[in-house]
Each structure stands twice: as C-alpha cells, then as structure tokens.
Amino acid sequence: MKVYYESLFLISLALTAIYAIIWQKRFYVFFSLIFAFIPVTNLGYAIIGNAQSLESAIIGIKLTYIGACYLILFLMYSIFNLCNLNIKKWIRMVLLLVSTAIFLAALTIGKSEIFYKNISAEMQNGALVLFKEYSLTHTLFYIIIASYLALSIFVTFYALKKKNDVSNTILQMLLLCELITAALFFGGRIITRKIDLVPLGFVISEIIFLFIIRRISFYDVTDTVIDSIALNGETGFISFDNGFHYLGCNKMALELFPELANIKIDSPATRNKTINDELIEKIKDFIQNNSSDHFFKNYKDKIFQININYLYGINKNKKRGYMLYIQDDTQDQKYISLLDNFNIELQNEVAKKTADIVKMHDQLVLGMATMVESRDNSTGGHIKRTSDVVKILVDQIMKNNELGLSKEFCKNIVKAAPMHDLGKIAVDDAILRKPGRFTDEEFEKMKLHASEGARIVHEILKDTDDLEFHLIAENVAHYHHERWDGTGYPEGLKGESIPLEARIMAIADVYDALVSKRVYKESMSFEQADKIIMEGMGKHFDKKLEKYYIAARPLMEEYYSRQ
C-alpha cells in the first residue's frame, strides 16, 4: 500500500514537471492550479500510507482535502472554459468561498467535531488503520462535490450537442476525465476497501489534461496571433490540422467564407464542398509546390490576399497543420493591375518596334546574301532553297525529337541558313564565277569563304542580344563544309565535334547543289542525288541524320518539282 501511494505521488509530480516544461502564458490559470494541487493532494495520501501514528495520519488527511475541496472545482472551471462558456465572476467567487469553508472545516479534524465527529486509529499487520465518523458538514461536502461533477458532465454533453466551436475530441477526453473522477471518488470504496482510488483518479486526470493541453495549444488559433493582429479586424485567419480538420477562424475570415460556420470544430473540412474547393485544394497545391503560397479572393468590390503558412504546435520544429492569413490587398492589386496594363501596352509597343528592327535586320542580311549569290555562277535561288530544305529536315527531326532540339534552336537554324555562304563576298570574281573545275590553288582560295563567312557573321551579329542565334549562324557559316569523317574544311573537324546545325546545313547545301542547274552543269535526277547523299552517310554526313533525310526526301523532291 505504501508503494502504491508513493508511486502515485511521484508520478503526479513528474506529470506536473512535464506541464511546467510545456507551460505557456496563454494557458488557462486553473490548468496550472490543477497540476499544482494534485501532487500536494497525493503527498497527503502518501503520508497516510506511511503513518505510524494518528497525528501523522491526520496531517495527511488534511492535505488530501486540498484536492477534494479545490481540484473538482478547478476541473469544473476548466471545463466551462474549454466549452467556451463563461461563469460570472461573482459566482466563481461564491463557489471558491464555499470550497474554502469546507477546507477550513477539514482543518479541524482531530480538534473538533465540525467535520469528523470522531477519528481513531490502530495498528493492524504493521499498518495504521483509521476509523472515521463523519459529521453533517462532511455530508454537505459530498453533496457539493457531486454537484460540481454533475454540472461538469451536463456542460460537456451540452457542448457535444450544441456547440460547433469546440472540438469533439477535447469534449470526449473531458467527459472521460469527469466520469473516471466521479467513479473513483464516489465508488472507489465499492471497488476496493484496501486502498483509496482517488489519487489514481487524479493522476489519470493529469494525463488526460496533458493530452487536452497539447491539442488546444493550436486549436486556439494561436493566441499570440490574436493578440497582435486578429483583434484589429483587419486580418483574418483560418486554421486546419494536417488531416484538414477545421480548427477555427476569426470573424473576418467567417465573413469571407460563411460556409465555415457549418463545419464543426475538429471535423474534416473536406466534407464541405465549398470549403474544400476554395481552401483545401489551395492548401494541397501549397503542399505540392511551396511557391503556391498565396491566392486571391474577390469580395464586395475588394480583393483579399490569402497567404498559406504552416501551423506549429508546442514543438516549434513540428508542423501540426496550416494557417491561412487574410489581408485586404485591394489598393495594391489595383495599382498592380494599372501597372500591368501599362506594362502590357509598353511591351506590345516595344515588341512591335523590336519586330520591325528584326525584320529590317533580317532583310539586310538576306539582301547581302542575295548580293553574294548574284556574284556566284549558280542560276539563283540557292539561298531560299537551302533555307526551305533545312526547314523540311528540321520538321522531320522534331516529329519525335530524339535529338532533344528546342523550338528556339529549330527556328534559329532556319533563320541562319541564308547566311551560310556570306563568306563568298571575299572570294575573287575570277574564282567565284569560273565555269569549270577549280585548280588546287583556286580551291584553296575558295575554301576560305567558310572561315571568312564566320568572321562576317560575327561582325554583323556581335551586338545582338540573341546569343543563341549568333552562335548558330556563325557555326552554320563556318562549318557547313566540314565532313563527318574529318576530310572537310576549313578545320577538318570530325564527327560530333562538328556543330549539329552545320551537319544539318551540309545535307541541305549538297542536295541543292546536286539537283539544281548551274552554268557549268545540268541538274541531277532525284535518284542520282539520293544515291550520292546516301553513300555519303557516315562519311560526308552524320549517320544519325540519315533517317530524317529519308523521311524528308519525298517532301524535298516534291518541293524541287515545283521550282
């Protein structure tokens, strides 16, 4: 028996220490009183269990009545508070005075017959056994305690049925605490006469209250937020736990989302279609992508910004749910809208001017390329044809896009194609317009047009902001005569070291040269040209481009048939 009472005292002391560790200033004062009085009360039971004399036992009995007189009252006050019901101050004061009067009567034990008519003790089997005869005051004490417990249970049932702003989970835990306390306080002697079960009931109550405190630490929608911003009415907030159970909101939030009034505290908000669509889905987006941390809602000609944040409980490192902060953002949004409209108009104007400049730039480049072509011994149209063939080839590549080309790359290579022979402007007319085959010396001079073309393209585009197009155009001009096997010019590049844009340009350039009429030769048939191209795959041309050439060939033949 001694071990039983001492163990309960130590456990209650440990639970009070846990409460002290997690205590926050916003905790209701009667929570603290409950956790302070229970160890004192259980100490009384431990003293009784260890008493070897009547005098020692009476000291323990008087300590137990601290809990008997006050703890049930404090429990009732806490229950009213958790159920969001107020007890008027004067009523609280009257009840406190009644409990104090009972406790003062208990202090007369062993000295008068006010509380106990008689108390005696004798040693049995090494333990002190007490014999008590209660007075009418003690009966009144039982009636008061029973009234406190009955009122607490009634209030809890009322809140379960009528109040949506109280968590069912908390109410159920409170009801469990009340029933256990009542059962052990009034029925403990029926269960067993060897030990008193009341201190066990107090320890169980402490455990349950720790769970309740843990829960309400974030049910209250964070009092620190309320203290700083919520009460001014300019900021709204709504909170949900990790399972999207509704935890609470303030008046402003309820005005914007009136459907919240139909959701009971601690109930799944997902069951309400309006709240699920307007709020829960936004939170889910936030969970998937933290950048989606706010959204807007229009209400009565105003625009409200709703920010989503994590909700933390007692453990600041653990996410317990989600908090939505609501602020009137009407003025900022109107300003942003005005600014956006201005920016759109400005962007459209800049885009138009830029397009005009780009178009003029492209026409100048195309005019230069056409001028160069007019000096060549071709029949004309080489620039346009090769550009069109490059587009046909690129369209086939993009059908499955195994090469991973971007749309911007494809647009740029087609745009760069007319610039591939700009370097011929630096080649002497006598060589450029020669109707026959070049001598070795003439061919060496002719080959200079590739590197010279790269230099010219670089000078033309050096101030452009489009660096990708600049590089592609320069590569097309510089390397379109390189060969896959490394026997090309001007640098003898081999394989993958030849830029892809130059490898595509090479096929279009050679194919056009084969099927087009020149002053020194007739046009070659499609079959002959195809044979030469196919034989060049893996030697002259990139073997990986073969399947795209084959797919494009019917379109190329159709195209040249129309020329």
C-alpha positions, 0 to 999 in steps of 0.5 A, a space after each residue: 500500500 505504501 508503494 502504491 501511494 508513493 508511486 502515485 505521488 511521484 508520478 503526479 509530480 513528474 506529470 506536473 514537471 512535464 506541464 511546467 516544461 510545456 507551460 505557456 502564458 496563454 494557458 488557462 490559470 486553473 490548468 496550472 492550479 490543477 497540476 499544482 494541487 494534485 501532487 500536494 493532494 497525493 503527498 497527503 495520501 502518501 503520508 497516510 500510507 506511511 503513518 505510524 501514528 494518528 497525528 501523522 495520519 491526520 496531517 495527511 488527511 488534511 492535505 488530501 482535502 486540498 484536492 477534494 475541496 479545490 481540484 473538482 472545482 478547478 476541473 469544473 472551471 476548466 471545463 466551462 472554459 474549454 466549452 467556451 462558456 463563461 461563469 460570472 465572476 461573482 459566482 466563481 467567487 461564491 463557489 471558491 468561498 464555499 470550497 474554502 469553508 469546507 477546507 477550513 472545516 477539514 482543518 479541524 479534524 482531530 480538534 473538533 467535531 465540525 467535520 469528523 465527529 470522531 477519528 481513531 486509529 490502530 495498528 493492524 499487520 504493521 499498518 495504521 488503520 483509521 476509523 472515521 465518523 463523519 459529521 453533517 458538514 462532511 455530508 454537505 461536502 459530498 453533496 457539493 462535490 457531486 454537484 460540481 461533477 454533475 454540472 461538469 458532465 451536463 456542460 460537456 454533453 451540452 457542448 457535444 450537442 450544441 456547440 460547433 466551436 469546440 472540438 469533439 475530441 477535447 469534449 470526449 477526453 473531458 467527459 472521460 476525465 469527469 466520469 473516471 473522477 466521479 467513479 473513483 471518488 464516489 465508488 472507489 470504496 465499492 471497488 476496493 476497501 484496501 486502498 483509496 482510488 482517488 489519487 489514481 483518479 487524479 493522476 489519470 486526470 493529469 494525463 488526460 489534461 496533458 493530452 487536452 493541453 497539447 491539442 488546444 495549444 493550436 486549436 486556439 488559433 494561436 493566441 499570440 496571433 490574436 493578440 497582435 493582429 486578429 483583434 484589429 479586424 483587419 486580418 483574418 485567419 483560418 486554421 486546419 490540422 494536417 488531416 484538414 480538420 477545421 480548427 477555427 477562424 476569426 470573424 473576418 475570415 467567417 465573413 469571407 467564407 460563411 460556409 465555415 460556420 457549418 463545419 464543426 470544430 475538429 471535423 474534416 473540412 473536406 466534407 464541405 464542398 465549398 470549403 474544400 474547393 476554395 481552401 483545401 485544394 489551395 492548401 494541397 497545391 501549397 503542399 505540392 509546390 511551396 511557391 503556391 503560397 498565396 491566392 486571391 479572393 474577390 469580395 464586395 468590390 475588394 480583393 483579399 490576399 490569402 497567404 498559406 503558412 504552416 501551423 506549429 504546435 508546442 514543438 516549434 520544429 513540428 508542423 501540426 497543420 496550416 494557417 491561412 492569413 487574410 489581408 485586404 490587398 485591394 489598393 495594391 492589386 489595383 495599382 498592380 493591375 494599372 501597372 500591368 496594363 501599362 506594362 502590357 501596352 509598353 511591351 506590345 509597343 516595344 515588341 512591335 518596334 523590336 519586330 520591325 528592327 528584326 525584320 529590317 535586320 533580317 532583310 539586310 542580311 538576306 539582301 547581302 546574301 542575295 548580293 553574294 549569290 548574284 556574284 556566284 555562277 549558280 542560276 539563283 535561288 540557292 539561298 531560299 532553297 537551302 533555307 526551305 530544305 533545312 526547314 523540311 529536315 528540321 520538321 522531320 527531326 522534331 516529329 519525335 525529337 530524339 535529338 532533344 532540339 528546342 523550338 528556339 534552336 529549330 527556328 534559329 537554324 532556319 533563320 541562319 541558313 541564308 547566311 551560310 555562304 556570306 563568306 563568298 563576298 571575299 572570294 575573287 570574281 575570277 574564282 567565284 564565277 569560273 565555269 569549270 573545275 577549280 585548280 588546287 590553288 583556286 580551291 584553296 582560295 575558295 575554301 576560305 569563304 567558310 572561315 571568312 563567312 564566320 568572321 562576317 557573321 560575327 561582325 554583323 551579329 556581335 551586338 545582338 542580344 540573341 546569343 543563341 542565334 549568333 552562335 548558330 549562324 556563325 557555326 552554320 557559316 563556318 562549318 557547313 563544309 566540314 565532313 563527318 569523317 574529318 576530310 572537310 574544311 576549313 578545320 577538318 573537324 570530325 564527327 560530333 565535334 562538328 556543330 549539329 546545325 552545320 551537319 544539318 546545313 551540309 545535307 541541305 547545301 549538297 542536295 541543292 547543289 546536286 539537283 539544281 542547274 548551274 552554268 557549268 552543269 545540268 541538274 541531277 535526277 532525284 535518284 542520282 542525288 539520293 544515291 550520292 547523299 546516301 553513300 555519303 552517310 557516315 562519311 560526308 554526313 552524320 549517320 544519325 541524320 540519315 533517317 530524317 533525310 529519308 523521311 524528308 526526301 519525298 517532301 524535298 523532291 516534291 518541293 524541287 518539282 515545283 521550282 
